[in-house]
Amino acid sequence: MRLVKAHIRTSSSGAIRPQTVTRKNALFAGSHGGGRTWATIATLLQTAKMNDVDPHAWLTQTLDRIAQGWPITQIDALMP
């Protein structure tokens, strides 16, 4: 098998720049742990946007479910 022509089109290429800016801002989070937490939250919110999910609604619902005792064994079901 031989690859003759390859074209890659990404609809999310515009989403990369805001994520980069957020990552740079996380450098000033106050501590290494704070930066990692900031980066994790930013990644989850960007994932929601890329999947056409309202980040604010998703985060509100997810935090509410966790506060109400969502089972840790089903944490994957909360991902955007």
C-alpha angles and dihedrals in degrees: 000000000000130000108228104173132005130189124177118197120184124189090192097060090103089055093061097071098057089048090053092051090049091049091052091050090052088067087076097050093117100251142022091258092048091051092050091049091048091049092049093051092045090051092051092048092048090049089054091051092048090052092050093250120139102248095208094050092044093049093046092050093044095050090046092052092048091049089052091056105268107192113257089221089066098045092118089066089066095060117111 
